[in-house]
Amino acid sequence: MKAIEANPQLIASCGLYCGACRKYLTDKCPGCHRNEKASWCKIRKCVSKHGYNTCAECATAVEECKTYSNFISKVFALLFKSDRPACIRYIKEHGEKAFAEEMALLKCQTMKRK
């Protein structure tokens, strides 16, 4: 198993941190940006189409974005107590490097809902 590292390139388009994901750490997934099988992800497609690394680079607030705040994301947030919008806000405020460092320190894929 790989060790968790602080690597901004391991931040998924939606703000999850692939660098702390069990599938990434056990070499079962290359991470969001290199995972060609993730063609189903509309967020990833949108981010790629606009030339962004994450939704944090977009001028539209993720809470108001229909691509980001859809039914599946709400179910995911409920099941995993995830606050992906908080991840995007953190990246906007502190930058990708600081976010990757924070997630590696916490050993988390996402910020938790309070």
Phi and psi restraints in degrees (range 20) as a CNS / XPLOR table:
assign (resid 1 and name C) (resid 2 and name N)
       (resid 2 and name CA) (resid 2 and name C) 1.0 -70.0 20.0 2
assign (resid 2 and name N) (resid 2 and name CA)
       (resid 2 and name C) (resid 3 and name N) 1.0 156.5 20.0 2
assign (resid 2 and name C) (resid 3 and name N)
       (resid 3 and name CA) (resid 3 and name C) 1.0 -85.5 20.0 2
assign (resid 3 and name N) (resid 3 and name CA)
       (resid 3 and name C) (resid 4 and name N) 1.0 149.0 20.0 2
assign (resid 3 and name C) (resid 4 and name N)
       (resid 4 and name CA) (resid 4 and name C) 1.0 -71.6 20.0 2
assign (resid 4 and name N) (resid 4 and name CA)
       (resid 4 and name C) (resid 5 and name N) 1.0 127.8 20.0 2
assign (resid 4 and name C) (resid 5 and name N)
       (resid 5 and name CA) (resid 5 and name C) 1.0 -126.6 20.0 2
assign (resid 5 and name N) (resid 5 and name CA)
       (resid 5 and name C) (resid 6 and name N) 1.0 156.1 20.0 2
assign (resid 5 and name C) (resid 6 and name N)
       (resid 6 and name CA) (resid 6 and name C) 1.0 -88.7 20.0 2
assign (resid 6 and name N) (resid 6 and name CA)
       (resid 6 and name C) (resid 7 and name N) 1.0 100.6 20.0 2
assign (resid 6 and name C) (resid 7 and name N)
       (resid 7 and name CA) (resid 7 and name C) 1.0 -136.5 20.0 2
assign (resid 7 and name N) (resid 7 and name CA)
       (resid 7 and name C) (resid 8 and name N) 1.0 109.0 20.0 2
assign (resid 7 and name C) (resid 8 and name N)
       (resid 8 and name CA) (resid 8 and name C) 1.0 -56.2 20.0 2
assign (resid 8 and name N) (resid 8 and name CA)
       (resid 8 and name C) (resid 9 and name N) 1.0 -24.6 20.0 2
assign (resid 8 and name C) (resid 9 and name N)
       (resid 9 and name CA) (resid 9 and name C) 1.0 -70.9 20.0 2
assign (resid 9 and name N) (resid 9 and name CA)
       (resid 9 and name C) (resid 10 and name N) 1.0 -10.6 20.0 2
assign (resid 9 and name C) (resid 10 and name N)
       (resid 10 and name CA) (resid 10 and name C) 1.0 -97.9 20.0 2
assign (resid 10 and name N) (resid 10 and name CA)
       (resid 10 and name C) (resid 11 and name N) 1.0 12.6 20.0 2
assign (resid 10 and name C) (resid 11 and name N)
       (resid 11 and name CA) (resid 11 and name C) 1.0 -86.1 20.0 2
assign (resid 11 and name N) (resid 11 and name CA)
       (resid 11 and name C) (resid 12 and name N) 1.0 124.5 20.0 2
assign (resid 11 and name C) (resid 12 and name N)
       (resid 12 and name CA) (resid 12 and name C) 1.0 -70.3 20.0 2
assign (resid 12 and name N) (resid 12 and name CA)
       (resid 12 and name C) (resid 13 and name N) 1.0 161.3 20.0 2
assign (resid 12 and name C) (resid 13 and name N)
       (resid 13 and name CA) (resid 13 and name C) 1.0 -53.2 20.0 2
assign (resid 13 and name N) (resid 13 and name CA)
       (resid 13 and name C) (resid 14 and name N) 1.0 -37.9 20.0 2
assign (resid 13 and name C) (resid 14 and name N)
       (resid 14 and name CA) (resid 14 and name C) 1.0 -85.7 20.0 2
assign (resid 14 and name N) (resid 14 and name CA)
       (resid 14 and name C) (resid 15 and name N) 1.0 -4.8 20.0 2
assign (resid 14 and name C) (resid 15 and name N)
       (resid 15 and name CA) (resid 15 and name C) 1.0 104.4 20.0 2
assign (resid 15 and name N) (resid 15 and name CA)
       (resid 15 and name C) (resid 16 and name N) 1.0 -3.9 20.0 2
assign (resid 15 and name C) (resid 16 and name N)
       (resid 16 and name CA) (resid 16 and name C) 1.0 -71.3 20.0 2
assign (resid 16 and name N) (resid 16 and name CA)
       (resid 16 and name C) (resid 17 and name N) 1.0 156.0 20.0 2
assign (resid 16 and name C) (resid 17 and name N)
       (resid 17 and name CA) (resid 17 and name C) 1.0 -107.0 20.0 2
assign (resid 17 and name N) (resid 17 and name CA)
       (resid 17 and name C) (resid 18 and name N) 1.0 101.6 20.0 2
assign (resid 17 and name C) (resid 18 and name N)
       (resid 18 and name CA) (resid 18 and name C) 1.0 -61.8 20.0 2
assign (resid 18 and name N) (resid 18 and name CA)
       (resid 18 and name C) (resid 19 and name N) 1.0 -26.8 20.0 2
assign (resid 18 and name C) (resid 19 and name N)
       (resid 19 and name CA) (resid 19 and name C) 1.0 -63.6 20.0 2
assign (resid 19 and name N) (resid 19 and name CA)
       (resid 19 and name C) (resid 20 and name N) 1.0 -13.4 20.0 2
assign (resid 19 and name C) (resid 20 and name N)
       (resid 20 and name CA) (resid 20 and name C) 1.0 -115.7 20.0 2
assign (resid 20 and name N) (resid 20 and name CA)
       (resid 20 and name C) (resid 21 and name N) 1.0 10.1 20.0 2
assign (resid 20 and name C) (resid 21 and name N)
       (resid 21 and name CA) (resid 21 and name C) 1.0 -83.0 20.0 2
assign (resid 21 and name N) (resid 21 and name CA)
       (resid 21 and name C) (resid 22 and name N) 1.0 134.3 20.0 2
assign (resid 21 and name C) (resid 22 and name N)
       (resid 22 and name CA) (resid 22 and name C) 1.0 -58.9 20.0 2
assign (resid 22 and name N) (resid 22 and name CA)
       (resid 22 and name C) (resid 23 and name N) 1.0 -39.5 20.0 2
assign (resid 22 and name C) (resid 23 and name N)
       (resid 23 and name CA) (resid 23 and name C) 1.0 -65.4 20.0 2
assign (resid 23 and name N) (resid 23 and name CA)
       (resid 23 and name C) (resid 24 and name N) 1.0 -39.5 20.0 2
assign (resid 23 and name C) (resid 24 and name N)
       (resid 24 and name CA) (resid 24 and name C) 1.0 -67.0 20.0 2
assign (resid 24 and name N) (resid 24 and name CA)
       (resid 24 and name C) (resid 25 and name N) 1.0 -45.3 20.0 2
assign (resid 24 and name C) (resid 25 and name N)
       (resid 25 and name CA) (resid 25 and name C) 1.0 -66.1 20.0 2
assign (resid 25 and name N) (resid 25 and name CA)
       (resid 25 and name C) (resid 26 and name N) 1.0 -23.7 20.0 2
assign (resid 25 and name C) (resid 26 and name N)
       (resid 26 and name CA) (resid 26 and name C) 1.0 -104.2 20.0 2
assign (resid 26 and name N) (resid 26 and name CA)
       (resid 26 and name C) (resid 27 and name N) 1.0 18.4 20.0 2
assign (resid 26 and name C) (resid 27 and name N)
       (resid 27 and name CA) (resid 27 and name C) 1.0 60.4 20.0 2
assign (resid 27 and name N) (resid 27 and name CA)
       (resid 27 and name C) (resid 28 and name N) 1.0 27.7 20.0 2
assign (resid 27 and name C) (resid 28 and name N)
       (resid 28 and name CA) (resid 28 and name C) 1.0 -95.3 20.0 2
assign (resid 28 and name N) (resid 28 and name CA)
       (resid 28 and name C) (resid 29 and name N) 1.0 -8.8 20.0 2
assign (resid 28 and name C) (resid 29 and name N)
       (resid 29 and name CA) (resid 29 and name C) 1.0 -148.8 20.0 2
assign (resid 29 and name N) (resid 29 and name CA)
       (resid 29 and name C) (resid 30 and name N) 1.0 138.1 20.0 2
assign (resid 29 and name C) (resid 30 and name N)
       (resid 30 and name CA) (resid 30 and name C) 1.0 -83.3 20.0 2
assign (resid 30 and name N) (resid 30 and name CA)
       (resid 30 and name C) (resid 31 and name N) 1.0 -0.9 20.0 2
assign (resid 30 and name C) (resid 31 and name N)
       (resid 31 and name CA) (resid 31 and name C) 1.0 100.2 20.0 2
assign (resid 31 and name N) (resid 31 and name CA)
       (resid 31 and name C) (resid 32 and name N) 1.0 159.9 20.0 2
assign (resid 31 and name C) (resid 32 and name N)
       (resid 32 and name CA) (resid 32 and name C) 1.0 -51.4 20.0 2
assign (resid 32 and name N) (resid 32 and name CA)
       (resid 32 and name C) (resid 33 and name N) 1.0 -54.1 20.0 2
assign (resid 32 and name C) (resid 33 and name N)
       (resid 33 and name CA) (resid 33 and name C) 1.0 -69.8 20.0 2
assign (resid 33 and name N) (resid 33 and name CA)
       (resid 33 and name C) (resid 34 and name N) 1.0 -24.7 20.0 2
assign (resid 33 and name C) (resid 34 and name N)
       (resid 34 and name CA) (resid 34 and name C) 1.0 -104.4 20.0 2
assign (resid 34 and name N) (resid 34 and name CA)
       (resid 34 and name C) (resid 35 and name N) 1.0 1.4 20.0 2
assign (resid 34 and name C) (resid 35 and name N)
       (resid 35 and name CA) (resid 35 and name C) 1.0 -88.1 20.0 2
assign (resid 35 and name N) (resid 35 and name CA)
       (resid 35 and name C) (resid 36 and name N) 1.0 96.2 20.0 2
assign (resid 35 and name C) (resid 36 and name N)
       (resid 36 and name CA) (resid 36 and name C) 1.0 -67.3 20.0 2
assign (resid 36 and name N) (resid 36 and name CA)
       (resid 36 and name C) (resid 37 and name N) 1.0 -20.7 20.0 2
assign (resid 36 and name C) (resid 37 and name N)
       (resid 37 and name CA) (resid 37 and name C) 1.0 -74.3 20.0 2
assign (resid 37 and name N) (resid 37 and name CA)
       (resid 37 and name C) (resid 38 and name N) 1.0 -13.0 20.0 2
assign (resid 37 and name C) (resid 38 and name N)
       (resid 38 and name CA) (resid 38 and name C) 1.0 -86.7 20.0 2
assign (resid 38 and name N) (resid 38 and name CA)
       (resid 38 and name C) (resid 39 and name N) 1.0 29.4 20.0 2
assign (resid 38 and name C) (resid 39 and name N)
       (resid 39 and name CA) (resid 39 and name C) 1.0 -65.7 20.0 2
assign (resid 39 and name N) (resid 39 and name CA)
       (resid 39 and name C) (resid 40 and name N) 1.0 -15.7 20.0 2
assign (resid 39 and name C) (resid 40 and name N)
       (resid 40 and name CA) (resid 40 and name C) 1.0 -72.4 20.0 2
assign (resid 40 and name N) (resid 40 and name CA)
       (resid 40 and name C) (resid 41 and name N) 1.0 -18.9 20.0 2
assign (resid 40 and name C) (resid 41 and name N)
       (resid 41 and name CA) (resid 41 and name C) 1.0 -78.1 20.0 2
assign (resid 41 and name N) (resid 41 and name CA)
       (resid 41 and name C) (resid 42 and name N) 1.0 112.3 20.0 2
assign (resid 41 and name C) (resid 42 and name N)
       (resid 42 and name CA) (resid 42 and name C) 1.0 -69.5 20.0 2
assign (resid 42 and name N) (resid 42 and name CA)
       (resid 42 and name C) (resid 43 and name N) 1.0 -32.3 20.0 2
assign (resid 42 and name C) (resid 43 and name N)
       (resid 43 and name CA) (resid 43 and name C) 1.0 -65.2 20.0 2
assign (resid 43 and name N) (resid 43 and name CA)
       (resid 43 and name C) (resid 44 and name N) 1.0 -46.1 20.0 2
assign (resid 43 and name C) (resid 44 and name N)
       (resid 44 and name CA) (resid 44 and name C) 1.0 -59.8 20.0 2
assign (resid 44 and name N) (resid 44 and name CA)
       (resid 44 and name C) (resid 45 and name N) 1.0 -42.9 20.0 2
assign (resid 44 and name C) (resid 45 and name N)
       (resid 45 and name CA) (resid 45 and name C) 1.0 -61.7 20.0 2
assign (resid 45 and name N) (resid 45 and name CA)
       (resid 45 and name C) (resid 46 and name N) 1.0 -44.6 20.0 2
assign (resid 45 and name C) (resid 46 and name N)
       (resid 46 and name CA) (resid 46 and name C) 1.0 -64.4 20.0 2
assign (resid 46 and name N) (resid 46 and name CA)
       (resid 46 and name C) (resid 47 and name N) 1.0 -46.9 20.0 2
assign (resid 46 and name C) (resid 47 and name N)
       (resid 47 and name CA) (resid 47 and name C) 1.0 -60.4 20.0 2
assign (resid 47 and name N) (resid 47 and name CA)
       (resid 47 and name C) (resid 48 and name N) 1.0 -45.3 20.0 2
assign (resid 47 and name C) (resid 48 and name N)
       (resid 48 and name CA) (resid 48 and name C) 1.0 -63.7 20.0 2
assign (resid 48 and name N) (resid 48 and name CA)
       (resid 48 and name C) (resid 49 and name N) 1.0 -43.2 20.0 2
assign (resid 48 and name C) (resid 49 and name N)
       (resid 49 and name CA) (resid 49 and name C) 1.0 -59.1 20.0 2
assign (resid 49 and name N) (resid 49 and name CA)
       (resid 49 and name C) (resid 50 and name N) 1.0 -35.9 20.0 2
assign (resid 49 and name C) (resid 50 and name N)
       (resid 50 and name CA) (resid 50 and name C) 1.0 -90.1 20.0 2
assign (resid 50 and name N) (resid 50 and name CA)
       (resid 50 and name C) (resid 51 and name N) 1.0 -2.3 20.0 2
assign (resid 50 and name C) (resid 51 and name N)
       (resid 51 and name CA) (resid 51 and name C) 1.0 76.2 20.0 2
assign (resid 51 and name N) (resid 51 and name CA)
       (resid 51 and name C) (resid 52 and name N) 1.0 21.7 20.0 2
assign (resid 51 and name C) (resid 52 and name N)
       (resid 52 and name CA) (resid 52 and name C) 1.0 -91.7 20.0 2
assign (resid 52 and name N) (resid 52 and name CA)
       (resid 52 and name C) (resid 53 and name N) 1.0 165.9 20.0 2
assign (resid 52 and name C) (resid 53 and name N)
       (resid 53 and name CA) (resid 53 and name C) 1.0 -93.2 20.0 2
assign (resid 53 and name N) (resid 53 and name CA)
       (resid 53 and name C) (resid 54 and name N) 1.0 -39.6 20.0 2
assign (resid 53 and name C) (resid 54 and name N)
       (resid 54 and name CA) (resid 54 and name C) 1.0 -142.4 20.0 2
assign (resid 54 and name N) (resid 54 and name CA)
       (resid 54 and name C) (resid 55 and name N) 1.0 172.1 20.0 2
assign (resid 54 and name C) (resid 55 and name N)
       (resid 55 and name CA) (resid 55 and name C) 1.0 -65.5 20.0 2
assign (resid 55 and name N) (resid 55 and name CA)
       (resid 55 and name C) (resid 56 and name N) 1.0 -15.1 20.0 2
assign (resid 55 and name C) (resid 56 and name N)
       (resid 56 and name CA) (resid 56 and name C) 1.0 -63.3 20.0 2
assign (resid 56 and name N) (resid 56 and name CA)
       (resid 56 and name C) (resid 57 and name N) 1.0 -21.6 20.0 2
assign (resid 56 and name C) (resid 57 and name N)
       (resid 57 and name CA) (resid 57 and name C) 1.0 -83.6 20.0 2
assign (resid 57 and name N) (resid 57 and name CA)
       (resid 57 and name C) (resid 58 and name N) 1.0 -11.1 20.0 2
assign (resid 57 and name C) (resid 58 and name N)
       (resid 58 and name CA) (resid 58 and name C) 1.0 -83.7 20.0 2
assign (resid 58 and name N) (resid 58 and name CA)
       (resid 58 and name C) (resid 59 and name N) 1.0 146.2 20.0 2
assign (resid 58 and name C) (resid 59 and name N)
       (resid 59 and name CA) (resid 59 and name C) 1.0 -75.7 20.0 2
assign (resid 59 and name N) (resid 59 and name CA)
       (resid 59 and name C) (resid 60 and name N) 1.0 -22.0 20.0 2
assign (resid 59 and name C) (resid 60 and name N)
       (resid 60 and name CA) (resid 60 and name C) 1.0 -78.3 20.0 2
assign (resid 60 and name N) (resid 60 and name CA)
       (resid 60 and name C) (resid 61 and name N) 1.0 132.1 20.0 2
assign (resid 60 and name C) (resid 61 and name N)
       (resid 61 and name CA) (resid 61 and name C) 1.0 -66.3 20.0 2
assign (resid 61 and name N) (resid 61 and name CA)
       (resid 61 and name C) (resid 62 and name N) 1.0 135.1 20.0 2
assign (resid 61 and name C) (resid 62 and name N)
       (resid 62 and name CA) (resid 62 and name C) 1.0 -60.4 20.0 2
assign (resid 62 and name N) (resid 62 and name CA)
       (resid 62 and name C) (resid 63 and name N) 1.0 -30.4 20.0 2
assign (resid 62 and name C) (resid 63 and name N)
       (resid 63 and name CA) (resid 63 and name C) 1.0 -65.4 20.0 2
assign (resid 63 and name N) (resid 63 and name CA)
       (resid 63 and name C) (resid 64 and name N) 1.0 -23.8 20.0 2
assign (resid 63 and name C) (resid 64 and name N)
       (resid 64 and name CA) (resid 64 and name C) 1.0 -101.0 20.0 2
assign (resid 64 and name N) (resid 64 and name CA)
       (resid 64 and name C) (resid 65 and name N) 1.0 -4.2 20.0 2
assign (resid 64 and name C) (resid 65 and name N)
       (resid 65 and name CA) (resid 65 and name C) 1.0 -87.0 20.0 2
assign (resid 65 and name N) (resid 65 and name CA)
       (resid 65 and name C) (resid 66 and name N) 1.0 122.5 20.0 2
assign (resid 65 and name C) (resid 66 and name N)
       (resid 66 and name CA) (resid 66 and name C) 1.0 -70.3 20.0 2
assign (resid 66 and name N) (resid 66 and name CA)
       (resid 66 and name C) (resid 67 and name N) 1.0 -27.9 20.0 2
assign (resid 66 and name C) (resid 67 and name N)
       (resid 67 and name CA) (resid 67 and name C) 1.0 -71.1 20.0 2
assign (resid 67 and name N) (resid 67 and name CA)
       (resid 67 and name C) (resid 68 and name N) 1.0 -41.8 20.0 2
assign (resid 67 and name C) (resid 68 and name N)
       (resid 68 and name CA) (resid 68 and name C) 1.0 -78.6 20.0 2
assign (resid 68 and name N) (resid 68 and name CA)
       (resid 68 and name C) (resid 69 and name N) 1.0 -47.8 20.0 2
assign (resid 68 and name C) (resid 69 and name N)
       (resid 69 and name CA) (resid 69 and name C) 1.0 -97.9 20.0 2
assign (resid 69 and name N) (resid 69 and name CA)
       (resid 69 and name C) (resid 70 and name N) 1.0 70.7 20.0 2
assign (resid 69 and name C) (resid 70 and name N)
       (resid 70 and name CA) (resid 70 and name C) 1.0 -107.4 20.0 2
assign (resid 70 and name N) (resid 70 and name CA)
       (resid 70 and name C) (resid 71 and name N) 1.0 179.5 20.0 2
assign (resid 70 and name C) (resid 71 and name N)
       (resid 71 and name CA) (resid 71 and name C) 1.0 -58.5 20.0 2
assign (resid 71 and name N) (resid 71 and name CA)
       (resid 71 and name C) (resid 72 and name N) 1.0 -45.6 20.0 2
assign (resid 71 and name C) (resid 72 and name N)
       (resid 72 and name CA) (resid 72 and name C) 1.0 -63.0 20.0 2
assign (resid 72 and name N) (resid 72 and name CA)
       (resid 72 and name C) (resid 73 and name N) 1.0 -40.6 20.0 2
assign (resid 72 and name C) (resid 73 and name N)
       (resid 73 and name CA) (resid 73 and name C) 1.0 -65.3 20.0 2
assign (resid 73 and name N) (resid 73 and name CA)
       (resid 73 and name C) (resid 74 and name N) 1.0 -34.2 20.0 2
assign (resid 73 and name C) (resid 74 and name N)
       (resid 74 and name CA) (resid 74 and name C) 1.0 -70.5 20.0 2
assign (resid 74 and name N) (resid 74 and name CA)
       (resid 74 and name C) (resid 75 and name N) 1.0 -38.2 20.0 2
assign (resid 74 and name C) (resid 75 and name N)
       (resid 75 and name CA) (resid 75 and name C) 1.0 -65.2 20.0 2
assign (resid 75 and name N) (resid 75 and name CA)
       (resid 75 and name C) (resid 76 and name N) 1.0 -45.8 20.0 2
assign (resid 75 and name C) (resid 76 and name N)
       (resid 76 and name CA) (resid 76 and name C) 1.0 -56.6 20.0 2
assign (resid 76 and name N) (resid 76 and name CA)
       (resid 76 and name C) (resid 77 and name N) 1.0 -46.4 20.0 2
assign (resid 76 and name C) (resid 77 and name N)
       (resid 77 and name CA) (resid 77 and name C) 1.0 -61.2 20.0 2
assign (resid 77 and name N) (resid 77 and name CA)
       (resid 77 and name C) (resid 78 and name N) 1.0 -40.8 20.0 2
assign (resid 77 and name C) (resid 78 and name N)
       (resid 78 and name CA) (resid 78 and name C) 1.0 -67.4 20.0 2
assign (resid 78 and name N) (resid 78 and name CA)
       (resid 78 and name C) (resid 79 and name N) 1.0 -48.0 20.0 2
assign (resid 78 and name C) (resid 79 and name N)
       (resid 79 and name CA) (resid 79 and name C) 1.0 -64.1 20.0 2
assign (resid 79 and name N) (resid 79 and name CA)
       (resid 79 and name C) (resid 80 and name N) 1.0 -41.1 20.0 2
assign (resid 79 and name C) (resid 80 and name N)
       (resid 80 and name CA) (resid 80 and name C) 1.0 -104.8 20.0 2
assign (resid 80 and name N) (resid 80 and name CA)
       (resid 80 and name C) (resid 81 and name N) 1.0 7.3 20.0 2
assign (resid 80 and name C) (resid 81 and name N)
       (resid 81 and name CA) (resid 81 and name C) 1.0 51.5 20.0 2
assign (resid 81 and name N) (resid 81 and name CA)
       (resid 81 and name C) (resid 82 and name N) 1.0 40.0 20.0 2
assign (resid 81 and name C) (resid 82 and name N)
       (resid 82 and name CA) (resid 82 and name C) 1.0 -93.3 20.0 2
assign (resid 82 and name N) (resid 82 and name CA)
       (resid 82 and name C) (resid 83 and name N) 1.0 143.5 20.0 2
assign (resid 82 and name C) (resid 83 and name N)
       (resid 83 and name CA) (resid 83 and name C) 1.0 -124.4 20.0 2
assign (resid 83 and name N) (resid 83 and name CA)
       (resid 83 and name C) (resid 84 and name N) 1.0 75.1 20.0 2
assign (resid 83 and name C) (resid 84 and name N)
       (resid 84 and name CA) (resid 84 and name C) 1.0 -61.4 20.0 2
assign (resid 84 and name N) (resid 84 and name CA)
       (resid 84 and name C) (resid 85 and name N) 1.0 -37.4 20.0 2
assign (resid 84 and name C) (resid 85 and name N)
       (resid 85 and name CA) (resid 85 and name C) 1.0 -58.6 20.0 2
assign (resid 85 and name N) (resid 85 and name CA)
       (resid 85 and name C) (resid 86 and name N) 1.0 -33.7 20.0 2
assign (resid 85 and name C) (resid 86 and name N)
       (resid 86 and name CA) (resid 86 and name C) 1.0 -65.6 20.0 2
assign (resid 86 and name N) (resid 86 and name CA)
       (resid 86 and name C) (resid 87 and name N) 1.0 -34.8 20.0 2
assign (resid 86 and name C) (resid 87 and name N)
       (resid 87 and name CA) (resid 87 and name C) 1.0 -63.2 20.0 2
assign (resid 87 and name N) (resid 87 and name CA)
       (resid 87 and name C) (resid 88 and name N) 1.0 -45.7 20.0 2
assign (resid 87 and name C) (resid 88 and name N)
       (resid 88 and name CA) (resid 88 and name C) 1.0 -64.1 20.0 2
assign (resid 88 and name N) (resid 88 and name CA)
       (resid 88 and name C) (resid 89 and name N) 1.0 -41.9 20.0 2
assign (resid 88 and name C) (resid 89 and name N)
       (resid 89 and name CA) (resid 89 and name C) 1.0 -61.8 20.0 2
assign (resid 89 and name N) (resid 89 and name CA)
       (resid 89 and name C) (resid 90 and name N) 1.0 -41.2 20.0 2
assign (resid 89 and name C) (resid 90 and name N)
       (resid 90 and name CA) (resid 90 and name C) 1.0 -62.0 20.0 2
assign (resid 90 and name N) (resid 90 and name CA)
       (resid 90 and name C) (resid 91 and name N) 1.0 -44.9 20.0 2
assign (resid 90 and name C) (resid 91 and name N)
       (resid 91 and name CA) (resid 91 and name C) 1.0 -62.6 20.0 2
assign (resid 91 and name N) (resid 91 and name CA)
       (resid 91 and name C) (resid 92 and name N) 1.0 -43.1 20.0 2
assign (resid 91 and name C) (resid 92 and name N)
       (resid 92 and name CA) (resid 92 and name C) 1.0 -61.6 20.0 2
assign (resid 92 and name N) (resid 92 and name CA)
       (resid 92 and name C) (resid 93 and name N) 1.0 -39.8 20.0 2
assign (resid 92 and name C) (resid 93 and name N)
       (resid 93 and name CA) (resid 93 and name C) 1.0 -80.4 20.0 2
assign (resid 93 and name N) (resid 93 and name CA)
       (resid 93 and name C) (resid 94 and name N) 1.0 -39.7 20.0 2
assign (resid 93 and name C) (resid 94 and name N)
       (resid 94 and name CA) (resid 94 and name C) 1.0 -113.2 20.0 2
assign (resid 94 and name N) (resid 94 and name CA)
       (resid 94 and name C) (resid 95 and name N) 1.0 -16.2 20.0 2
assign (resid 94 and name C) (resid 95 and name N)
       (resid 95 and name CA) (resid 95 and name C) 1.0 97.1 20.0 2
assign (resid 95 and name N) (resid 95 and name CA)
       (resid 95 and name C) (resid 96 and name N) 1.0 161.4 20.0 2
assign (resid 95 and name C) (resid 96 and name N)
       (resid 96 and name CA) (resid 96 and name C) 1.0 -65.4 20.0 2
assign (resid 96 and name N) (resid 96 and name CA)
       (resid 96 and name C) (resid 97 and name N) 1.0 -39.6 20.0 2
assign (resid 96 and name C) (resid 97 and name N)
       (resid 97 and name CA) (resid 97 and name C) 1.0 -61.7 20.0 2
assign (resid 97 and name N) (resid 97 and name CA)
       (resid 97 and name C) (resid 98 and name N) 1.0 -47.4 20.0 2
assign (resid 97 and name C) (resid 98 and name N)
       (resid 98 and name CA) (resid 98 and name C) 1.0 -63.3 20.0 2
assign (resid 98 and name N) (resid 98 and name CA)
       (resid 98 and name C) (resid 99 and name N) 1.0 -38.3 20.0 2
assign (resid 98 and name C) (resid 99 and name N)
       (resid 99 and name CA) (resid 99 and name C) 1.0 -64.4 20.0 2
assign (resid 99 and name N) (resid 99 and name CA)
       (resid 99 and name C) (resid 100 and name N) 1.0 -46.4 20.0 2
assign (resid 99 and name C) (resid 100 and name N)
       (resid 100 and name CA) (resid 100 and name C) 1.0 -60.6 20.0 2
assign (resid 100 and name N) (resid 100 and name CA)
       (resid 100 and name C) (resid 101 and name N) 1.0 -41.1 20.0 2
assign (resid 100 and name C) (resid 101 and name N)
       (resid 101 and name CA) (resid 101 and name C) 1.0 -63.8 20.0 2
assign (resid 101 and name N) (resid 101 and name CA)
       (resid 101 and name C) (resid 102 and name N) 1.0 -42.8 20.0 2
assign (resid 101 and name C) (resid 102 and name N)
       (resid 102 and name CA) (resid 102 and name C) 1.0 -64.0 20.0 2
assign (resid 102 and name N) (resid 102 and name CA)
       (resid 102 and name C) (resid 103 and name N) 1.0 -45.1 20.0 2
assign (resid 102 and name C) (resid 103 and name N)
       (resid 103 and name CA) (resid 103 and name C) 1.0 -68.1 20.0 2
assign (resid 103 and name N) (resid 103 and name CA)
       (resid 103 and name C) (resid 104 and name N) 1.0 -37.5 20.0 2
assign (resid 103 and name C) (resid 104 and name N)
       (resid 104 and name CA) (resid 104 and name C) 1.0 -65.9 20.0 2
assign (resid 104 and name N) (resid 104 and name CA)
       (resid 104 and name C) (resid 105 and name N) 1.0 -41.3 20.0 2
assign (resid 104 and name C) (resid 105 and name N)
       (resid 105 and name CA) (resid 105 and name C) 1.0 -62.5 20.0 2
assign (resid 105 and name N) (resid 105 and name CA)
       (resid 105 and name C) (resid 106 and name N) 1.0 -43.4 20.0 2
assign (resid 105 and name C) (resid 106 and name N)
       (resid 106 and name CA) (resid 106 and name C) 1.0 -81.3 20.0 2
assign (resid 106 and name N) (resid 106 and name CA)
       (resid 106 and name C) (resid 107 and name N) 1.0 -13.1 20.0 2
assign (resid 106 and name C) (resid 107 and name N)
       (resid 107 and name CA) (resid 107 and name C) 1.0 57.2 20.0 2
assign (resid 107 and name N) (resid 107 and name CA)
       (resid 107 and name C) (resid 108 and name N) 1.0 46.8 20.0 2
assign (resid 107 and name C) (resid 108 and name N)
       (resid 108 and name CA) (resid 108 and name C) 1.0 -126.8 20.0 2
assign (resid 108 and name N) (resid 108 and name CA)
       (resid 108 and name C) (resid 109 and name N) 1.0 152.1 20.0 2
assign (resid 108 and name C) (resid 109 and name N)
       (resid 109 and name CA) (resid 109 and name C) 1.0 -86.9 20.0 2
assign (resid 109 and name N) (resid 109 and name CA)
       (resid 109 and name C) (resid 110 and name N) 1.0 -23.4 20.0 2
assign (resid 109 and name C) (resid 110 and name N)
       (resid 110 and name CA) (resid 110 and name C) 1.0 -150.8 20.0 2
assign (resid 110 and name N) (resid 110 and name CA)
       (resid 110 and name C) (resid 111 and name N) 1.0 160.5 20.0 2
assign (resid 110 and name C) (resid 111 and name N)
       (resid 111 and name CA) (resid 111 and name C) 1.0 -77.6 20.0 2
assign (resid 111 and name N) (resid 111 and name CA)
       (resid 111 and name C) (resid 112 and name N) 1.0 142.9 20.0 2
assign (resid 111 and name C) (resid 112 and name N)
       (resid 112 and name CA) (resid 112 and name C) 1.0 -88.0 20.0 2
assign (resid 112 and name N) (resid 112 and name CA)
       (resid 112 and name C) (resid 113 and name N) 1.0 143.5 20.0 2
assign (resid 112 and name C) (resid 113 and name N)
       (resid 113 and name CA) (resid 113 and name C) 1.0 -66.4 20.0 2
assign (resid 113 and name N) (resid 113 and name CA)
       (resid 113 and name C) (resid 114 and name N) 1.0 142.7 20.0 2
